[in-house]
Amino acid sequence: MPTTEQLRSRLIDKLKELFQLDQPDLDFGFYRIMHAKAEQVSRFLEEELLTIIEQAFGKIDDSQKAKHQAEYEKAIEQAKEFGAPVPEETVPVKKAKAALDAINNSKSAEGEIYDHLYRFFERYYHEGDFISRRYYARETSGKAAPFAIPYNGEEVKLHWANADQYYIKTAEYFNNFTVDLRQAKELQAKEGGLQFGDETTPLRMHFHIVEATEGEHGNIKETDKRFFIIHKEKPVELNETGELVINFEFRPDPEKGSKQEGSWREHRNVEAVNAALKVLDDLAGAEAYKSALKTKAPTEKDKNRPLLARYINQYTARNTFDYFIHKDLSGFLRRELDFYIKNEVMRLDDIESAEAPAVETYLTKLKVLRGIAHKLIDFLAQLEEFQKKLWLKKKFVVETNYCITLDRVPEELYPEIAANEAQHDEWVKLFAIDEIVADTTGNPGYTKPLTVEFLKTNDKLLLDTRFFDDSFKAKLLASIDNFDEQCDGLLIHSENFQALNLLQERYRGQVKCSYIDPPYNTDAGPIVYKNGYRSSSWTSLIYDRLISGKALLSVDGILCATIDDYEHKHLAMIVEAAFGEVSGTVAIRAKPSGRPIPLGFAVSHEYALFAKKSPTVSIRRLARSDEQLARYREEDSRGPFFWEMLRKAGSGSLQEDRPTMCFPLYLKQNGHIYVPRMEYDKRTEKYVNIAPPIEGEVPIWPLRDDGDMGRWYKGLDTVKEMEEELKAEIQENGQYFVYYRRRPNEGVQPTTFWSEAIYSATEHGTGLLKKMFSEHEPFSYPKSIYAVIDCLKVSGGIDAESIVLDYFAGSATTSHAVIELNRTLGGKRKFILVEIGHYFDIVTKPRTQKAIYSANWKDGKPANRSSGVSQCFKYLRLES
C-alpha cells in the first residue's frame, strides 16, 4: 500500500506532465512560454499547492479536532455525573470518541485524496491534450460509465469524444527541435548530476530537417506517408558553436513495403538512434553529448532505452500527430469532476449506515477534494485559455503576390518582364514557351531573351509578381484601379481554420457556393490521429470549419461536401448539426471498376452532401445533356423546342384540394376520354372548348363528371400566358391530345445518382492531372472536373457573378472548374481556395495557372494556346 508521501509525489509528477514541465527546451510556440513560466509553475506545484493541501487538512485538524475533543471530554463528565461505572462504555462517550478518532485519522484521508486527484486528472490527459480516455474495464464492472456528456433534453444528441475541442490540423513546420541536455531530469537524478564540462554552459542538441531533401516534395504523392529518416551522408555533426546537430530527411520510404505505419515509424526511430550513437563514438569534441545521450531513460517496454531515443520519439511525434486545444477546459473538468465524485467517490450505502461523525468527516473529505481539484483546474485552465487565444488570434499575412495575364499588364512594363530570367524559367517550366515557333499569324516565336513582341502575341501568359521587386509591384498595382476587386480568385496557403477567420470581415455573407472535398479518412489512406480517436478527431476537424464556412455563405448560399462511405454517416450528422438539415445526398459513380475492400465490396461511388443556409433556397437545375438536347428538333422565333404531350407533364395525382388550378389534363365524359384545347371566355370567366366533339361550356372548377375528378395542371394566369404554346391534335382513334412547346432552357432537376462517364475520377480527375503534370503524379485521388462543375451548378456557382469557396483545396479542381465555367459560359465567377499542404506550390497554384493559360493539355504541355482566358488571382501565405 503506497504511503501518503508516495501518493503525493505521484500526483505532483502527473501534474508536472500536465503542465508540460517534462518537455525538452523546445524552441517554438507554446513551449517557449511554458519554459519561461516554468519556475512559477514549479513553485505552484511544489510549494503553493502543498501549502493549500496542508492548510485544507490543517483546518480539519485545528477547527474540528478541538470541537470534537471538547465534546468527548464533556460526554465523559456527563457520564460520571450520572454515575456510570465505566464512562468510556456509555453510548454518548463512544459516539464522541468515534468522531474524535475520525479526525485523528484524517492523515489516511489525505492519501486517499491524493489518489483520487491523480486518478481523475490522469484519465483526462494524454500526450499534451485533455481527452476523455477510454476505460473499457469500467464498462464491464457493473458500475456506471465513467464519463458524462452534456445533455439538455434534445430529441437527438450528437456528441463525440473531442466535441468541445479545437482540432489543430498542422502542416510540417520543421522547426528546429532544441533541448538542453543538462535539464534532463534523468541525468539530474544521477548522483552528483552531470560530471563533465562546464556546468554553467548549456549542452544543447538540435534536430534539423535537411533542406535539400525537403525541397524534393514535388515528386511526392500526397498519400505516400512520409517518415523521419536519419540523413545518410551526415547524420550527426557539431555546428560552429560546438553544439550537436542531428540531421533528418522527411520523405516517403521506398523500403517500407507492407509493414504497418506505426511499427515502421518506430523502426526508423530505432535506426536513427543507433546511427547517431555510432557516429558519436568517433566524433571529436562530442564526448559530453555521448555520455549524456547514452544515459538510460527506461520505459516499461524497453528498460535499456537511451535518452536519445526519448527525444527522437518526441521530435517525430511533434511533426506526425496533430493536437487539440480545449474550448472550455474549466467548464469541462469541473463538470467531469462532479460526475467523478458522484460516480467514483461517494458511497450512498456507506453514508446511510454510518454514524453522524463519520458522515461529517466523509463530507469534509469530499469538500477538500473538490476544493483542491478546483484550484488545479483553474491553474490548468489559465494555460489552456492562453493557448486558445494564440490559436484564435488572427494570423499575419507574411506574403502577398499576384498572378495576372499579360493582357491586363501595361505594355510599358513589358521590357522589364521580358528581361526577368526567373519569370522566363517559370514560363518554360509551366507553359513550355520554349516550344513556341514563329508562324504566319504574326507570332515571332520563342527567343532568349524574350522580346516585347513575343509577350504581346502571347498575352495569356501569367506574370507572377513574386519574381519582381517592390517597385515593379507598386507600378503594376497603381496601373489598375481597385486591383484587388479586379482579381478573379484568391489562393491562401494556410491552415484552413485560420484562413476562414481571416476571410470573415471581407467575405462574410458573400459566398454563393462552398464546395469542399475534405480528407476522406479511408483505409486506403488513413490519417494518423491521437489516442486512436479516428472518427472523433475527424469530426472535430470538420465541424468547426463548417461553422466558420457557413458564416461566409450568402443568404441563398449552398454547401456541397463530397465524402465516401467511411465517414459519410458522421459528415451527414455534423452537416445537419451545423445547417439544420441535409438538403440532399447524391451518389456519384466516381470509379467504375471500384476500389476493393478486403472481405467487402468494391467501392465505386462517393457522395455529395448538399446543405442550404436558408431552407427556402432551391437546388438549381442542371442543363440537359447532348443526347437530351438532340430531341429539340423544331425551332421558332424563341429558339429550339419539341412538342411535349401536356398530359405527361402533370403530377399524376388527383388534386382535389387545389381548386384554383383550372387546366384539365383529361376530361372523362360518356365513357370517353377527351383532352380538349380550351379558350378563356372573358364574359363568363370560363374556359370553353374550341375543339369539339364536346359541346357547350366546360366549368372552370371543380371539373367533375360521373363523380370522377379531373387532374389539374396550370393556374388561370399561367394558361392565359402560355396559350400560344399549346396545340390540340385529333388522333386516329378520335381522341384529342393537347401539346405544348418544351424548350431546353428549363433544365432538369438533378437526380440523386450521377453515373455518367464524365464523373469518372480515373479519367477526368487523375487522368486530367497527368495530362497537366506529365513528369509525375502530384496528387492522388483528384475529383473529376465535371463532377465538381455540376456540383457548382446545382449549388449556385453557375451564376455569372458568384463567389465559390473551397477550404480543402487539394489539387485545385475547384479553381479549375470555375475557370472552365468562365471560359465556356462567360461571366466573372470568382474562386477562393485554401490549402495548407506542401503541394500548394507544386499542384494547387500551378494547376490554377495552367487552367487559365490553356483549356487542353497533353504530356504536361498546352495543346491549345489560343484557349487562354484573361484572369488575375491573388495568393497569400499566413504565419504558421
N, C-alpha and C positions, 0 to 999 in steps of 0.2 A: 504494500500500500504506500503510494507516494506521500512524503511529508508535505506539510503546508508550504515550506520553503521551496520544495521541488515543484509543486503545483504553481506557485507564484512565479518561479523562474521560467517555467514552460509558457505561462501566459505572456510574460514580458518578451520572450523570444518570438512568439507568434505576432505580438503587436509590432515588434520591430520589422517583421516581414510585411505586415500590413502597411506600415509607414514607409516601406521601400528603403529602410536603412541598411539592408543586407545587400543592396545593389552595388556594383562597382562604381568607380568615379567616372560615369558616363559623361560625354561632352555635348549632349543635346537635350533640348526641351525641358521637360518637367524634372528630369534628374538633376540638372544644374541647380534648379530652385530647391529641390529637396535636400541636396547636399549642402547648399548654403544655409538651410534651416535645420540641418541635422543636429546641431548642438542643442537647439531649442527643443526639438522633438525628443532627443535623448533625455534631456533634463526633465521633460514632462513625464516620460515613461519611468525613469529610474528614481526620480525624486518626488515630483509633484503628485504623480499618480499613487505612489506608495503612501505618501502623506495623506492623500484623500482616503485611501483604503483604511489606513490605521486610524484615522480620525473617525471614520464611519463605525469601525468596530469599537473604537475607544468610547464613542458616545453611548454605545450599548452598555459597555462595561461600566462607565462612570455614572451615567444617569440612572440606568435601570438596576445596576448591581446594588447601589446604595438604597434604592427604593425597596428592592426585594429583601435585602439584608435587614432593613428596619421591620418589614412585615414579618420576617421569620422570627426575629427577636420578640416582637410583640405577641406572636402566636405562642411562643414558649412561656412568656409571662402570664398570658391568659390561662394557659393550661395549668400552670402552677396555682393560680388563684382559685381555679375550680377544683383543686386537689387531686389532679391526675397523678397517679404513682409514677408513671414514666411519660413525661410530657412529650418526648420525641415520638411516641407511638400514636398520639392523637391525630385525627384526620386533618384538622386545620394546620397543625405543625408540619405534617407530611406534605401538604399542598404547598405551603410556603417554602419548604426545603426543596421541593421539586422545581419551583420557579427559580430559586437561587442557583441550583445546580445547572439549570438550563443556561443561565447567564454565564456561569463559570466555565461552561463547556463551549462557549462561543468560538474558541480558537479552532475547533473542528469545523464549525460553520464557515469560518474564514477560508479554509482549504476547499470546502465544497463550492463556495462562491467562485474561487479561482478556477476550479474545474469547469463550472458552468460557463463562465466567461470565455474560457478557452474553447470549449465545445461550440458555443454559439458563434463566435467570430470565425472559427475555423471552417464551419460549414458554408459560410457565405463568401469565402475568399479563395481565389485560385489564380496564381501566376499574375498578380497585379490587378485583377478585376474582381468586383463583388458580384457573384453569381450564386443563385440557389443551386447548390451542387446536389447531385442525385444521391439519395440514400435508400438503396433498394432494400436493405436489411430491415429498415423500419417498416416498410410496407408489408412485410410478411410476419411481423412480430405481434400482430394483433392490436397494436396501438394506432392512433390516428396518424395520418400523413404528417410529416414534419414541417411542411410549408403551407402558407396560406396565400390566396390570391385575392385582390380587391374585387368585391362584387357588390353591385348596388341594385340588384333586382332586375337586371336586363333579361329580356326573353332569351337571347343567345349571347354568350360571353366569349369573345375571342381573347385569348391570353397565351403568351409564350414565355419561356424562361428568361429571355432578355428584353421583355416588352418595355421596361422602364429605363432602358439604357441606349445611349448613342453608340451605334456600331461604327467604328472608325476603320474605313477601308483604305489602307495605306498603299502607297507605291513603295518601291525600294529606294529609300533615301540615301543609303550607303554612307551614312555619317561615319566618321572615324569613331571607333569604339575604343575608349581610353580608360585604363584602370591603373590606379596607383597600388602596386602590389604590397606596399607596406601597410596599407589599410585593410588587407585581407584578414578577417578575424581568425581564420585557421592558422595563419602564421603568427598573429599576435598571441594566440593561445599557447604557442610553444614556450617552453621555459626560457626566460630571458629575452623573448622576442627575436627579431632578426639580428643575427650576429655577423653582419658583413657590411662593408662600405660605410659611407657617411649616413648616420641615422637621420640626419635632418634633410637629406636630399631625397626627393620623391623617386620611386622606382617605377617609372611609367612604361606601360606596354600599350601599343596601338595595333588595332586590327584595321586593315586597309584593303579596299577593292582596287585591283589593278585597272587603271582607266582604259588601257588599250583593249582589254578583254570586254569591258562593259560596253565599249563603243561598237562591238560587233553584233549588237542586238538586231541589226537589220536582217540578219539571216536566221532569225529565231521565230518559230511559230509560237503564238501566244499560249497554246495549250501544252507546249512542251514544258514540263516542270523544270525549274532551274535550281541548281544546288550550289552551295558554297564549297568550292574545291580549292585545296591549297595550291598556290602558284608553283608550278613545277620548276621553273628556272631559278627563281629567287624566293623561296618560301619564307625565309627569315633573314632580317638584316638589322643593323644598327644605323639610325639616322645620324644627321650631322651633330646632334646634341648628345649622342650616345644612348638614346632611348630605343627600346626594342620595337620593331615593326614586323608584324606577321601579315604576309600578303595572301589575298584570296582572289579567285575568279568566281564570278557568279554567272552560270551558264547551264544550258541543258547538258546532260551527262550521257553520252552515247554508250557508256558501259553499263548503264542501269539495268537494261533488259527488262525482265518481267517482275523484278523484286518490288515489294511494297514500298511506297514512297517514304513512309516514316522510318522503316528499317534501313533503307538506303541512305537517308539523310544521316542517321546515326552512324552508319558505316563510314561515310565520308568524314564525319567529325572525328571519329577514332583515327582514321587515316591521317587527318590533318595534325592531330596531337602527336602521333608517332613521328611524322615527318619533321615537325617543328622541333621536337625534343632531340631528334637525331642531329639536326643541324646545329642546335645549341651546344651540343657536346664539343664541337670543333670550332665554335665561333669565338674568336678572340675578343676579350673585353665583356663577355656576357655571362661571366661566372655567377654574378649575383642573381641574374634572371633564371639561370639554370637551376640554382639551388631553390629559389622561390617556387618556380613553376612545377618542379618535381615533388613539392610537398603534397602529402596526401589530403584530399578533400573527399572522403568516402561517402557513398550512398548505400542504401540498403541492398541494391543490386550489385554494386561494384565497390568493394571495400578498399580497393587499391587505386581508385580513380585519382589521377594527379590534378592539381589545382588548375592547370592549363585547360583541362577538359571542361571544367566548370565554366570557364569564361568563354570558351568556344561555343558551348551549348547555348549560353545566354546570347551571344552575338548572333548566331544563326537564327535563334528564335525571334530576336528583335526584328529581323527582316523577313521572317517567314510567316509569323502569326499576326493577325490584326488584333485590335483590342477594343475595350468598351470604356465609356465614361457614363456614370450613373446620372440620370436626370434629377433625382431627388433621393440621395443616399440617406439623408437623415430620416425622412419620412418612411423610406423602405425599411431601414434597420429598426426603427422604433416600432413599426407595425409588426415586423417579424419577431422582435424581442418579446412583445406582449404575447404573441402566439406561442413562442418558445416557452415562456414562463408558464402559461396555462397548460401547455401540452406536455412539457418535459419536467417541470419543477414542482408545480402544485400537485398535491395528492389530496383530493377531496375526502377520500376514505380516511386518511390519516388525520385530517382536521376534525372530522366528525367524531372520531373515537378518542381524540387527545384531550388532555386536561387544558384548562384555560391558560395557565402559564406557558405550556408548550406551544399552544396556538399563537400566543402573543410573540414568543421568540421566533416561531416559524414565519409569521408575517413580517416581523422585523428583518429577518434574513432576506425575504423577498424584496423588501423596501431597499435594503442596502444593495442587493444585486442589481436592481433596476436603476438605482441612483448612480452606481459606478459605471454601469453599461451606458447610461445616457451621456456621461461625461466623455467616455471613449468615442461614442457615436458622434458627439458634437465635434470632437477634435478631428476625427476622420472625415466628417462631412465638410469641414473647412477646407481641407486639402482637395477633396473631390470637387467642391464648388470652384476652387481655383482652376483646376484642370478644365472644368466645364466652361468657365469664362474664356480660357485660352482657345478652346475648341470653337465656341460660338462667335468669338471676335472675328469681324470681317477681315479677310486676308488682303494683304497688299498686292497690287499688280506689279510684278517685277519685270515684265517685258510686254511691250505693245508694238505690234507690227501690222503691216497690211500687205495683202496680195491683190494686185489690180491689173486688169488687162490694159495693154498699151494704148488702146483706142481711147481710154479715159485720161491718159497722161499727156500733159502739154508737150508739144513737139520740141520746144526749146530745151527740154531735159533729155532728149534722145541722145545727143553726143556723149553725155556723161554715162548714160545707161549702156551704150554700145561699148564704152571703154572699160566697163566693170567686169573683171575676169571672174569673180565669184558668181555673179549673176549669169554670165556666159556658161560656166561649168554646170550650174544647176539646170539651165535650159537644155544643155546637151544630155544630162542625166535623165531629166523628166520627159522632155519632148523630142529628143533625138533631132535637134535642129541641124546637126552636122550632116544629116542626110537630105536636106532640102537643096535641090539643084535649080539652076536658072531655067525658066520656061518662057513660053511665048506670051503668057499673061502679064508679064512685067515683073515677075518675082526675080530679083537679082541673084538669088541663091546664097548659100552659106559661105562666108569667108571668116577668117580670123585675122585681125579683129573684126567684129561685126560692123556693118555700115548702118547709117541712119535710114537709107532706102530699104534695107532688109527689115528693119524694125517697123517702118511704115507699112510694108506689104504684109508682114506677119503680126498684125496688131492685136491678135488674141493671145499672144504670149503673156504670161502673168509675171509682172515685176514683183519681187519680194523686197520690201524695204529693209529687211534685216541685213542686206548686203550693202547698204548705203549709210553714209554718216548723217548726223543730226541736221546739218544744213540742207542736205538734199531732201530729207523728210519734211523739213519745215517748208521748203519751196513747193513740194508736192501737195502738202495739206492746205497750204494757202491758196493754191490754184483752183480748188474745188470748194464751192460753198457747202456748208453743213456736211463736211466729209463723212462723218460717222453715219449721218442719215442716208447718205448715198450708198453705203455698204449694203450688199445683198446677203451677207452672212457674218457669223461670229463663231470662232472656234476658241475654246478655253481649255488650256492644259492645266487641270487641277482636279483635286478630289471633288466629286460632284456635289456633295452636300454644301461645301464651302462656295462653290460656283453658284449654286442655286440661291444661296443667301446674298451673294454679290448682285445677282440679277434682279432681286426683288424690287428695288427702288426704281429701276429704269423700265422693267418689262412687266411689272405686276398687272394682271388683268388684260394682257395684250396678245398672248399666245393662243392661236386658234386651234392648233393640234399639237399634242405631245405624243411622240412615238418613242417607245423605249424597248430595248431588247436586252434586259439585264442578264448577268451571268447565270447560266441555267442550273448549275449545281448538280449536274448529272453524274452518273457513274462513269461516263465516258471522259469527263473532265472535272472531277470533284474539286471543290475549293477547300483549303485547309482552314478549319475553324478551331477555336479554343474549346477545350473541355468536351469535345465530341458533340457540341450543340450545333449540329449542321443546319437543320431547318430553322431553328430558333434564331441563330445568328443571321441567316439569310433573310429571315422575315424582318428582323430589326433593321438590317441594311436597307431593304426596300421601303419599309413603311415610312420612315422619316423623310425619305426623298420623295415619296408620293405626296406627302403633305406639303412639302416645300414647292414641288412642281405644280400642285393643284392651285396654289396661290397665284401662279403666273398665268394660268388659263383665263381666257376671256369668259364672259357670262355664257356664251354659246360654245365654249371650248370643249374638246373631247380628248380623252386619253386613250391611246392604244398601246397595250403591253403584250409582247409575244413571250411565250413560255412553252415548256414541254410538260410531259406528264408528271415528271418527278416533283416539281414544285407548283403544278397547276392549282391544286386544291388550296395551297397556302396563299398563293397570289390572289386567287379569287376572293378569299376571305378578307385579306388586307385591303384589296381594292374596294370591297364592299364597306369595310370599316372606314376608309378614307373618303369615299364618294357617296356612300349611302346604298348603292346597288351596282351590280354589274349589268350594263345595258345590253350586252350581247357577247356571245363567245363564238368565234369562227374557228373551225378546224381547217388547217391548211396542209395540203399534201406536199410537204417540202422535200422529201427524199423517197422517190418511188420505190427504190429497192429496199428501203428500210434499214434501220440501224439495229443489228441483232443484239438482244439482251440474253445472257445466259439463262437457260431454263424458262425463257419467256417469249414474248412476241418480238417481231422485228418492227421497230417504231418507224413509221413512215410519215408521220404528221407532227405538227405542233399546233399551238393555239394562239389566237389573237383575242385578247380581252378588251372590250370597249367600255368606257365609263364616261358619263356626261357630267359636267359641272352643274348643269341645270337639267332637271328631269324632262322639261318641255322641249328640249332640243331634239331635232330629228337627225337620225343617221342618214347621210347623203346617199343618193342613188349612184350606181355605177353605170358608166356608158356601156352601150351594147358592144358585143364582140363583132369582128368582121363577118362571122357567119350569120349573126343576127341582123347586121346592117344589110346584108345581101337580100333580105326579104323586102326592103323598101324599094320596090322596082318602079313605082309610079312617082310622078313629080308634078307639082303645080306651082303657083306663084310663091307659096310659102315653103317650098322645098320638097324633099322626097317623102313618100308615105306608102302605106298599103291599106286596103280596105279590111278592117277587122270586124267580125260579127259582134255586134254590141252585146248580144246575149252572153258571149264568152267572157266579157269583161266584168260581169256582175259579181256580186259577192256570193251568189249561190245559196243564199239562205232567205227564208221568209222574214220580212221586216215589218211586222205588224205594228211595232212601236215607233215607226218613222213616217208619220202621216204627211210630213212636208215634202217627202220625196215623191215626184209625180211622173216620172217617165217609166212606163211599163216595159219590162223586157219581154213579157209574153202576156197574152190575154186568152183565157180559156172560155169559149162560148159554144154552146150547142155541140159539145163533144169534139170541137176542132180547136187547134192552136193557131192563132194568128199573131204575127209580130208586125203591128201597123206602124207606118210613118204617120205622125200626127202634126197638126198645126195648131198653134195657140190662137184662140179667138178672144180678142180683147173685150168684145161686147159681153160675152158670157163668162170670161175669165176661166175658160175651159179649153182642153185640147180636143180638137175634132179630127176624125180620121180622114185623111186625104187619099188613102189607098184602099178603096173598098175591096172585099165584099162586106165589111161591117158597115151597117147603115146607122145614121144618127150620130148623136154625140156620145163620147166616152167620158164619164165623170173623172174629175181630177183625182180625187181620193175619197174614201178608200176605194180601190178598184176591186169589186167583188163580182163573182158570177157563180151561181150554184154553190155558194159557201167557200169557194176556193179563193185564196189570197194571191194577188199578183206580186211580182217581185219588182222592187223599186230601185232605180239606179241613180238618176240625176235629179237635182233640185230644179225648181221652176226657173230661176235666173240663169242657171247653168245651161239649161236646154235652149233658152232664148238665144244665148251667145253662140252655141255650137250648132245651130240649125243648118248652116251651110256645110257643116262637116258630116251630115247624115245623109243617107240614101236608103230607099227601100227597093227590094227586088222580089219579084214573084218567082217561086221555084217551080220545077216541073210538076210537083205534087199539089200545086195550087197554094202553098203556104207563102206568106210574105216574111222576109227577113230584113232587119234593119242593120245597116253597116255604118261605121264611122271611120274617118281617116286617122290611122295610127301613125304617129310621127316619131322619129328616133330620138328627138331631144328629151323625151320623157324619161329615159333611162330605166333601169330595173333595180328593184330592191336587192341588195346584196344577200346572198344565201348564207347559211351557216356552215357550208362546206365548199372550199375552193380547191378544186382538183386539177385545174388546167396545167398544161406543161410549163407555162410561163412562171409558175410558182416554184419550180424545182430549184432548190438551193444548190444542188450539184452543178447544174448547167448555168443558171443565171445568178448564182452567188459566187461560189468557189471558181467556176469556170470564167466568169467575167473578171474576177480579181486576177486570175492568172494571165488573162489577156492584157491587163493593165500593168502587171508587175511580172514580167516573164522570168526574171532571174531567180525568183524564189516565191514560195507561197507565204506571204507575210502575215496572214491571219486565217485562223481556222473557223469553219462554220459561219461564213458571212451569209446574210439573208439574200434571197432573190430580190433584185431591184424592183421587179414587177409586183412582188408581194408587198413591198414597202410602199410603192406608188399607190396601189389600190387601198392599202390601209390609210394612207394620207387622204385619198379621195373621199372615202366614206366618213372621215373624221374632220373634214373641213379644210384640209390642206390644199384642196383643189382651188380654193378661192384665190383670185389673182393677187390680192394684197395680203395674204395670210402669212403669219409667222409660225414656223414649225420648230419645235424644241425636241432635242434628244440628248439626255444626260447620261446615257450609256453608249456613247458614240461608236466605240469599237472601230470597225473598218470604214466608217463614214458612208455606209449605204444610204443613210437618211439625207445627207447633203447632196449626194449623187442623185437621189430621187427628186429632190426639189429642183436641182439644176436641170434635170431632164424635163420636168414639168414646164419650167420656164422656156426651155428650148422648143418644145413641141406645141405648147398652148399659149405662149406669150405670158405676159403678166410680170409682177415684181414680187413673187413669193420670196420670203427670207428664211434662213435657217440659223439656228443656234445649236451648236454641238459642244458637249463637254466630255472630255476623256482624261483619265489620269495615267493610263498605261504608257510604258516606254514607246509603244508603237504609235503614239501621237505624231512623232516626227518621221516615221517610216511608212505609215499607212494612212492615218486619218487625214492629216494635212495634204500629203502628196496626192492621195486619191481625189480629194476635192479639187486640187489644181488641175489634175489630168481630166476630170469630168468637165471642167469649164473649157479647156483647150480643144477637146475633140469628143465627139459622140461615139466614135468607134476606135477600138484598139486591137492590136494583134502583136503578139510577142513583145509586149511592153512598149510598143511604138504606136503613134497615132495613125490610124488607117484613113482618116478623113479630116485633114487640117482645116478645111473650109467650114466645118460644122461648129466651130467655137462660138461661144456666147460672151457678150460683154458683161463682166462681173467684177465685183470687188468684195473681198471679205477681210475682216479684221481678226487677228488672233492674239490671245493674251496668255500669259503664264502667271499663276498666282504663287505666292510664297507657300512653302510646304508646312 
